[in-house]
Amino acid sequence: MKKLTIIASFLALSATTFAQTWSVDKAHSRLSYGVTHLGIAESEGNFKAFEAKITSAKEDFSDAVIEVTVDVKSISTDNEMRDKHLQGPDFFDAEKYPTLTFKSTSFKKVGAKNYKVTGDLTLHGVTKSVVLDAVLGGTTVNPMSKKTEVGFQFTGVIKRSVFGIAAGMPAAMLGEDVSIKGNGEFVKE
């Protein structure tokens, strides 16, 4: 029994030893969203300040875990007055909830380069499970840094009311569905 415990411990240690961590290359990554305004057009924005990393022991990323932390005050719609309003209590309430986070609980390969990513999104003080689609762009060695990089695009739709965002705003003024999109390059550490 003691021998079996030692072998199991060694195998567990070996699995974690081979895990690779990939950190976001912020210069080549973007986290954005879109929501319908007045039922006629999509209003878009992005977050300028965020951290993200992927950890995976398998080369095909089928066991990956992605973790993202976003500074809500970094929201940008290219309109300073709107950005301040979005940071306020009518929307994100950035003073009370300064960050939003996502941590995957499943990174399931569903095609050659396609994945379904399930995880916990914490936004506006509410944590809910969400499902995102991910597409692997590929891996390469950056000719400038000589480091290995991987590219992913993540997309999905969340309901703003589920997270208490703009709860008093009618859907005719601001759409209920918010599309999210993350394009990321990640550098192997």
Order of alpha helices (4+ residues) and beta strands (2+ residues): alpha-beta-beta-beta-beta-beta-beta-alpha-beta-beta-beta-beta-beta
